[in-house]
Amino acid sequence: MATQTEALVLPSIPQPALESGSDTQSPSTDSVSQCSDSEHVRPASRFRKAAVTFQLSGVNFASSAANSIIVVGLPRITEDLNLPQSLAFWPSSVPGLATASTLLLAGAVADVLGPRSVDLLGCTANGAFMLACAFIKKGEELVVLRALQGVALALHLSSSVSLVTKILPRGRGRNLAFACLGLSQPLGFSFGLVIGGILVDTIGWRSACIISTDVYHIKEPGTIVILCLGVLALPLFIGWMHRQHNSDLPVLIPNSFWDNSAFVSICATIALSFGVLTSLELFASLFFQEIQHLSALQTAIRILPSMVVGVILNFSTGLFVHKVPALWLVVVTSLLSAGSPLLMATIQPSWSYWASAFFAQLFMPFSVDVLFTVGLIIITNIFPEDKQSVAGAVFNTAAQFGNAFGLAVMQVVSSLVSKDHGGIKPSEVLMKGYRASFWTMFAFMMACVIIAGAGLRKIGKIGLKQD
């Protein structure tokens, strides 16, 4: 999905502009003073600024659109390529997993080779792998190419924000550029859904329910062992980073990052928000098609309001983000977005679109679109130059992880709730699962409100123009 976030290699950034009384953790005074003296953004024409922002956002847009088209056409793709049932959902989920797994490494490469070279490599590779998907003959080949697309996207994400900050000075222009980067992902996904819906109806194919992965393999010994190893790996990784730091060896993610409550907060909230947005778009589409029995094109039209709101919201965020404290921006927009799954959880299939689903689409994009812009600006404010690339990569990793994690959780919830309902109509069984997933999304968004309220309480206004 949106997918649904950028690593940084930036000029040195001065002390963040905070509200009076704020005691947010930040670099030392000496470090900040040195940063202020050394920041020199390369002069650039308006055309170059616009071209760079458009190109970087365009790559995000195209990747997200490709993801949504895969989601809409997955049943047909599975049939045409004879994709094994065990891999049926992989073309949709594997790019996000590949991106999340390689973003940190890509950020380290960008530190060494420079963001421009890494971004060009990522854009070229991403386009090549997209074209290659048109010539595949086996489902396994599609899975591999989609995974490689995820790796290529990681190269792009690890350097794009850095390129923006090297050209645009702090202030409204940079805020708008960040807003465009955030806008491009949900907008691309929504656009892909519309195009996918048109193509589906054009060829006379009606989507089947794709939330049908066998979640009961989680009870198998092999799956349990892998899950336990994954949980054990987290504290071991933290210990390894501590040892690397004490030995003056390269550190992938400095443990000091997690001492900054603002950074932890934006990473957690972007993960939850991105997961909810991705799941909402998919489950709303399934509700329209599988419960209300609408065509793919009719479904796409009903999703359009979220795309329109996303466009307006992202451009307006860049204009007022420096006027409202970050805490209130994130909390209020998270509450608004929480209304979307709440409306879908209480909806009745017989209701008119205008009674509930329309307003759910309007509220859907608020949290992610604002949080993406706010998060990127916070990173450029609170971290010195030598930490911004890794911090941006971690932020993007959190978003991509939330994308895959959120969809997986909703998939499991829907499948488990829908089982063992003998004697009930298939559509009613599906609705029970969808309703449970919508309630889970609502809980995720309320968690965003709590996390933001706790982690951003010391952050004041951000994105202020530098004197």
PECOR-V960517 format. One record per backbone hydrogen bond with DSSP energy under -0.5 kcal/mol. CO is the residue of the C=O (numbers start at 0). NH is the residue of the N-H. E is the energy in kcal/mol with one decimal. If there is no record, write none. Layout:
CO NH E
CO NH E
//
This chain:
2 1 -0.5
6 161 -1.0
15 17 -0.7
18 21 -2.0
27 31 -2.8
28 32 -2.7
29 33 -2.3
30 34 -2.4
31 35 -2.7
32 36 -1.7
33 37 -1.2
34 38 -1.1
37 39 -0.6
44 48 -2.2
45 49 -2.6
46 50 -2.8
47 51 -2.6
48 52 -2.0
49 53 -2.6
50 54 -2.6
51 55 -2.4
52 56 -2.3
53 57 -2.2
54 58 -1.6
55 59 -1.5
56 60 -2.6
57 61 -2.6
58 62 -2.3
59 63 -2.4
60 64 -2.5
61 65 -2.3
62 66 -1.9
63 67 -2.1
64 68 -2.2
65 69 -1.9
66 70 -1.9
67 71 -2.4
68 72 -2.5
69 73 -0.7
70 73 -0.7
72 76 -2.6
73 77 -2.8
74 78 -1.8
75 79 -2.8
76 80 -2.3
77 82 -1.8
78 81 -0.6
80 138 -1.2
83 86 -1.7
84 87 -1.2
86 89 -1.0
86 90 -0.6
88 91 -0.9
88 92 -1.6
89 93 -2.9
92 96 -1.5
93 97 -2.6
94 98 -2.6
95 99 -2.5
96 100 -1.8
97 101 -1.1
98 101 -0.6
98 102 -1.3
101 105 -2.6
102 106 -2.4
103 107 -1.8
104 108 -2.1
105 109 -2.4
106 110 -1.6
107 111 -1.2
108 112 -3.1
109 113 -1.7
113 117 -1.6
114 118 -2.5
115 119 -2.3
116 120 -2.1
117 121 -2.5
118 122 -2.8
119 123 -2.4
120 124 -2.5
121 125 -2.5
122 126 -2.2
123 127 -2.2
124 128 -2.5
125 129 -2.0
126 130 -2.2
127 131 -2.1
128 132 -1.2
130 133 -1.5
131 134 -1.8
132 135 -0.8
137 141 -1.3
138 142 -2.0
139 143 -2.1
140 144 -2.5
141 145 -2.6
142 146 -2.0
143 147 -2.2
144 148 -2.0
145 149 -1.6
146 150 -1.7
147 151 -2.5
148 152 -2.5
149 153 -1.6
150 154 -1.5
151 155 -1.6
152 156 -3.1
153 157 -2.0
155 158 -1.4
155 159 -1.7
156 6 -2.5
156 160 -0.5
158 162 -1.9
159 163 -1.7
160 164 -2.4
161 165 -1.4
162 166 -0.8
163 166 -0.8
163 167 -2.9
165 41 -1.3
168 173 -0.7
169 465 -0.7
170 174 -2.2
171 175 -2.6
172 176 -2.0
173 177 -2.6
174 178 -2.2
175 179 -2.1
176 180 -2.0
177 181 -2.2
178 182 -2.8
179 183 -2.2
180 184 -0.6
181 184 -0.6
181 185 -0.8
182 186 -2.3
183 187 -2.0
184 188 -2.1
185 189 -2.4
186 190 -2.7
187 191 -2.5
188 192 -1.9
189 193 -1.9
190 194 -2.6
191 195 -3.0
192 196 -2.5
193 197 -2.2
194 198 -2.5
195 199 -2.5
196 200 -2.2
197 201 -2.1
198 202 -1.8
199 204 -2.4
200 203 -0.8
204 206 -0.5
209 211 -2.0
212 214 -1.1
213 216 -0.8
214 217 -1.3
215 218 -1.6
216 219 -1.7
219 223 -2.2
220 224 -2.5
221 225 -2.1
222 226 -2.4
223 227 -2.3
224 228 -2.4
225 229 -2.2
226 230 -2.2
227 231 -2.4
228 232 -1.8
229 233 -0.8
230 233 -0.6
230 234 -0.7
231 235 -1.3
232 236 -2.4
233 237 -2.0
234 238 -2.3
235 239 -2.3
236 240 -2.5
237 241 -1.9
238 242 -2.1
239 243 -2.6
240 244 -2.2
241 245 -2.2
242 246 -1.6
243 248 -3.0
244 247 -1.4
253 256 -1.8
254 257 -1.1
255 258 -1.5
256 259 -1.5
258 260 -0.9
259 263 -2.3
260 264 -2.2
261 265 -2.3
262 266 -2.1
263 267 -2.3
264 268 -2.7
265 269 -2.1
266 270 -1.7
267 271 -2.2
268 272 -2.8
269 273 -2.4
270 274 -2.0
271 275 -2.2
272 276 -2.7
273 277 -2.5
274 278 -2.0
275 279 -3.1
276 280 -2.3
277 281 -1.8
278 282 -3.2
279 283 -2.5
280 284 -1.5
281 285 -2.3
282 286 -2.4
283 287 -2.2
284 288 -2.0
285 289 -3.4
285 290 -0.7
286 290 -1.4
286 291 -2.0
287 293 -2.4
294 298 -2.2
295 299 -2.4
296 300 -2.1
297 301 -1.6
298 302 -1.0
299 302 -0.6
299 303 -0.9
300 303 -0.6
302 305 -1.1
302 306 -0.9
303 306 -0.7
303 307 -2.1
304 308 -2.6
305 309 -2.1
306 310 -2.0
307 311 -2.2
308 312 -3.0
309 313 -2.3
310 314 -1.8
311 315 -2.2
312 316 -2.3
313 317 -1.4
314 318 -0.6
315 318 -0.7
315 319 -1.6
316 320 -2.0
319 322 -2.0
319 323 -0.9
320 461 -0.7
324 328 -1.8
325 329 -2.3
326 330 -2.5
327 331 -2.1
328 332 -1.7
329 333 -2.0
330 334 -2.1
331 335 -2.2
332 336 -2.4
333 337 -1.9
334 338 -0.9
335 338 -0.9
336 339 -1.2
336 340 -0.8
337 341 -1.4
338 342 -2.2
339 343 -2.0
340 344 -2.2
341 345 -1.2
342 346 -0.5
347 350 -2.2
351 354 -1.2
351 355 -0.8
352 357 -2.6
355 359 -1.9
356 360 -2.0
357 361 -1.6
358 362 -2.0
359 363 -1.2
360 364 -0.5
362 365 -1.0
364 368 -2.0
365 369 -1.8
366 370 -2.9
367 371 -2.5
368 372 -1.0
369 373 -2.6
370 374 -3.1
371 375 -1.9
372 376 -1.9
373 377 -2.5
374 378 -2.1
375 379 -1.8
376 380 -1.2
377 381 -2.5
378 382 -1.4
383 386 -1.6
383 387 -1.1
384 387 -0.6
384 388 -0.6
386 390 -2.4
387 7 -0.8
387 391 -2.5
388 7 -0.6
388 392 -1.9
389 393 -2.5
390 394 -2.2
391 395 -2.4
392 396 -2.5
393 397 -2.5
394 398 -1.8
395 399 -2.6
396 400 -2.9
397 401 -2.5
398 402 -2.0
399 403 -2.0
400 404 -3.4
401 405 -2.8
402 406 -1.5
403 407 -2.1
404 408 -2.6
405 409 -2.4
406 410 -2.0
407 411 -2.3
408 412 -2.7
409 413 -2.6
410 414 -2.1
411 415 -2.7
412 416 -2.3
413 417 -1.6
414 418 -0.8
420 423 -1.3
424 428 -2.1
425 429 -2.5
426 430 -2.1
427 431 -1.8
428 432 -1.7
429 433 -2.8
430 434 -2.8
431 435 -1.9
432 436 -1.9
433 437 -2.4
434 438 -2.0
435 439 -1.8
436 440 -2.3
437 441 -2.0
438 442 -2.0
439 443 -2.1
440 444 -2.1
441 445 -2.0
442 446 -1.9
443 447 -1.6
444 448 -1.7
445 449 -1.9
446 450 -2.7
447 451 -2.7
448 452 -2.2
449 453 -1.8
450 454 -2.8
451 455 -2.4
455 458 -1.2
457 23 -0.5
458 326 -0.6
459 325 -2.2
//
